[in-house]
Amino acid sequence: MSDLFRALPRPLLLSLLLMTTGSLAACSTTASPYANSPQFRDGGFRTPVKPRQAGWPQMLRMAWRFMFDKSDDARPDVALPVTPITRAQLLAAPDGSLFRLGHSTMLLKLDGGFWLTDPVFSERASPVQWAGPKRFHAPPIALDQLPPIEGVILSHDHYDHLDRAAVLALAAKTRHFIAPLGVGDLLVEWGVDAAKVRQLDWWQETRIGGVRLVATPAQHFSGRGMFSKNPTLWSSWVIEADGLRVFFSGDSGYFDGFKAIGERLGPFDVTMVECGAYDAMWSGVHMQPEETVQAHVDLRGRVLMPVHNGTFDLALHGWQEPFTRVSQIARERGVALTTPGFGEAMDLREPPAERAWWLPSP
């Protein structure tokens, strides 16, 4: 295998490294302190049913297509609409507000404090900033303009969800970092105060003030090194506060865990479910739009908010496709959809109806 990689052209090798969320660093071989977790076996974290994932031949073909056979509309050809956010606006916002900042990064105001999901503010979702998936739009607010953050909620360790530069910039102004098992250890390695970090296994919960957070299952994988064997856990999250119950999927393939979450912890006022950066080859660990809608139904959600789209060039489909497909499917199934633009304020109690901001103006 090593001879094969040495023989690959450098751009192709780099693409493989980035597409498999690989790091240029070597993987640790030390034993996991979480070996007693029900999710840990055979040297790494696992889902109850092993998801179908692409092998190396398929990944090589995918890398080739990614570099040389991408759709002409994989990236927007005009600047995307972004509503700038000010600190004063955030401070004046009522509890139960949500601001979509991009990809899977949401800023929620709950119980008088601010909560960030999977904050990624860097130009590229990559181990390096000179190559890799680049942003389609700037964040609606700069990191240094954010008010103090009560908590950062992390779903897993992949580069489009765990941005080291953002974590380090947020460390001083954030009171709590809530993460799946092992992900918090990365934060501590990077310099985050260990006293701020809480790590949870699936179905474990923690309370911070009036906010309840439950780590729930997801069907995905982890690792920031190319040959990592799922060294950290991944999860979805249930967030409860102010009489609201919200679900955040992180990354996941479709599986029966959504129904279990819905039965145990639903119904949900809003489900933020991944819909974007998908491919049939990745069906075990990412959902097609049809599955996004079904996951919402399984969760017993009231309003679906599709996330994990519109910010990074991470797949072969057109950048608008996740929005148009999920919109059509939701209408066919009678599912209420909300699609706030980047930077727009949203009331979680009364989310606005779908607005097709991704379509060109007439």
N, C-alpha and C positions, 0 to 999 in steps of 0.2 A: 504493500500500500504506500509506503514512504517513497519508493522509486516512482510510482505513478504520479504522486504529487510533485516531485522534483521535476518531472518531465512536462508538467503542464505549463502553458504560457503564463507569465506572471499576472496579467489582468484576469485571466480565468481563475487562477488560484485565489486571488484576492476576492473575486466575486463569490467564490465558494465559501471562503472564510466568513464573509459578511452575511451571506444569505443563510448560513446555518447558525447565525448568531454566535459565531466563533470569536474567541479572543486570540491575540497573538501570544498570550502567556500560556505556559504549561499548566496542566491540570494537577491539582493536588491529589496525592495518593494517601493522605492521612485518613484514618477511620472517622466516620461521621459520629458526632455526639448524639445524633438522633436515630441511631440504629434501632431503638425500641419503639419508634413510631410505627403504627400499623401500616403506614404508607411506605415504609423503608424495607427493601429486601434486595438481595443480590448486589449489594454495594451501592445502591442508589435509591431514590424515591421512584415509586411506580404508581400507576393507576390500577384499580381493580381489574380492568380488562385492558390488555395492552393495545393501544391504538395502532392502526395501520399507518406506517410512515414510509416515506420514500427511501430506497436504498441508494448506494453510491452511483450506480449507473443512471438512475433517474435524476439524481441531483446534478450530475454532470450535464445531462441533457437540459435540465432546467436552467443551469448556469449559462449554458450556451444561448438558450432562448432569451434569457434575461438581458444578455449583453447585445445580441445581434438580431433578435426577432420580436422585439416588443411592439405592442400596439402603438399606433401614432398618437392615440389619446391617453396613453398611460400617465402623462403629466398634463396639467392644465396649460393652455397656451395664452391665458390672460391671468392677471393678478386676481387671486381669490378675494372675495369680500371678507374683511375682518373688521369688527367693531372694537376700537380701542377701549380699554378699561382703565379707569383711574383708581388709585387707592381710596380717594374720597368716596367714589361710587360704591366700592366694596364695603367700606365702613358703614355707609348709610343703608345698605341692602338689608332687608328683613331676613330673619331666620327662615329656612326653607328655600333659600335661593340657590341656584346653580348657574355657573358660568362655564361654558365649554371652551377650553383653551386650545385643544387640538388633540388628534389621535385618541388616546385613552386618558388624557389629562383633563380632569374636571376639578373645578374649585367649588366646594359646597360650603354654605354658611349654615351651621347647625349649632343649636344650644349656645348661641352667642360667639362661637369660634369658627375658624376657617379650617377646612379639611381639603387636602389635595389627594387625588388618586393618580398613581403612576406618573409623577411629574417628569416630563421630558421637555427641556427648553433648548437643547443644543441644536446646532444647524443640521447635524446628521445623526441618525440612529445607528451608530457604528462605534467600534472600538477606537477608530481614528477619525479625525475631523477633516482629513484631506481626501477621503473616499468613503463611499457607502451611501445608503439611502438619504437623500437630501429633502429638506422641508419644502413644501409647496407654499407656505405662508409663514410669516413671523408670528410669534406668540402675541396675543392681544394685550399682554402686560409683561413688562420685564421683571425678571426675578427680584431685582433690588427694589422694585416698587410694590411688591406684595406686602400686605400687613403681616403681623405675627401669625404664624400658623399653629393651630392647636395640634393637628396631626397629619402625617403623611401616611397614606394607605397604599401598600405595594402588593401587586399580584404575583410577580415573579421576576426573575433576574435577567430577562432578555433586554437587549439594548434599546428597543423601542418602548420599553416600560421602566427600565431602571437606568437612569442617566446619572453617572457618577458626578459630573460637573454640577448638575442641578442639586443633587443630594448635598454636596459639600457647600454649595452656596446657601442652601436652606437650613443647614445644620444649626446655625446660631439662632435663627429666628423660629425654629420649630420645637415644640415641647415634647412631641411623641412621634415615633416612627413605628408603625404596626405592619408586620410582615409575616409571611409564611416561614416555617422552620428553615434555618440556614441563610435566608436572605438577609436577616438582620445582622448575621455575623459578618457579611460583606461590608455593611455600613460601618460596623465597629472597626474593621480592618482599615477602612478609608479614613477614620478619624472621628466618626460620630460618637458622642458620649454614650457608653453602653447603658447608662441609667435611663436614657431616653427610648431605648429600643425594647419592644415587646414582640415576641415570636410565637406564633400559634400553629397548631396542627389543625387538620380539618375537624370541624364541629366544636372546636374550642372557641371561647369568647372572652372578651374583655370589655370593661366599661371605663369610660373617661368622662367624668362629669355626667351629663345627661345623655351621652352617646353610647350606644351599645354596638359592638362590632363582633361579627361572627365569621370566622374563616370557614368557607364551605368548599366542597370538592369542585374540581375542574379536570378536564381531560387534556393534558398538555405535556410539556417537558421542560427541562431547564438546563442551564450551563452557559457560561461565558467563554468557555474554551472549546475548541473544535472537537476534541475527543472526550469532553466531559460526559459522565454517565449519570445525569440527573442528580447533581450533588446537593441541590436545594429543592424545597417543595414549592409548588405553585398552588394558587387558590383563587376562587372567586370570593366575594365578600357580601355579607348582609349588613346594612347600615341602618340603625334605627335611632331616631331622635325627633323631638318636637311633634310626636304623634305621627311621624312619617316612617315608612319602611321602604328602603331602596335596595336594589340588587345591582352589583357591579360584577360583570363576568370575568374581567381580566381576559386571558386567552383560553379558548377551549374548543375542542371538537364537540359535536353533539353526542350526548350520552344520557343514560337514564338518571344520572345524578340531578339533572334540572328538576325532574318530577319529584325526587326525594326532597330537594331543597324547598320546592313549592309546598309540599305536604307538611314539612316540619316547621317552616319559618314564614311561609307566605300567608296571605296574598301580599303583593307589593304595589305600592303607588306608582313607582316608576322602575322599570328594568333597563339598565344600561348594558346592552348585550353586543358583543363583537359582531361586526358585519363589514368586512373589508380585508384586503390583503389575503385573499383566499385563492385556492386552486384545488382542482380535483385530486392532485397528487398529495395535498396536505389535509385531506378530508378527515383524517383521524385526530388532528390537533387544531384545526380551524374550521369554522362553519361556513357553509354556503348560505345565501340569504334565506332560502326556504327553511333551513334549520334554525337560523336566528329567530324567525317568527315562531317556529314550533317550540323552541326553548322558552320564549316569552310566555306562550300558552301553558307549557308545563309548569312554569314558575308561578302561575296564577297572577300574572301582572295586569295592571290596569292600563298603563301607557308604556309603549316600547320606545326607547331612545337608542337607535343604532350607533355604535361607537367603533373605534379602531379603523377609521377611514378618513380620507380627505386631507391628510397631512403629509404622509411619507410615501415615496415610490417604492413599495414593497412587494408588488406582484405584477402579473402580466396583464391583468384586466384593465380596462379603461378606468380612469380615476373616478368618473361619475357612476360607473356601473353598480357599485354596492347600494348607492342611494336609490337609483331608478328601480332596481330589482326588488329591494326590500319594500319600497313604496307600493309597487304593484301588488306584491304578494300580501302585504298588510291589508290593502283595500279589498282584495279578493276574499280574505278570511275575516273581514270585519274587525281587524285589530287597530286600535287607536295608536297613531304614530306621532311622535314629536321629533323635529329635526332642527334644533337651534343652530344658528350659524356661529362661527367662531367669534367669541367675545360677547355674544348676546346673553342677557340675563333671562333666567327661566324660573318660574315659580313651580316648585316640585308638587305643590298641592293642586295646581291648575295648569298643567303644562300646555303651552300653545299647540294648536293643531299644526300638522305638517306644513312646512313652507319649502318649496323647491328652490332654495337659494342657489343650488349648484347648476341650475339651467341658465343659459345666457339670457340676458334681458331681451324682450321682444323689440 
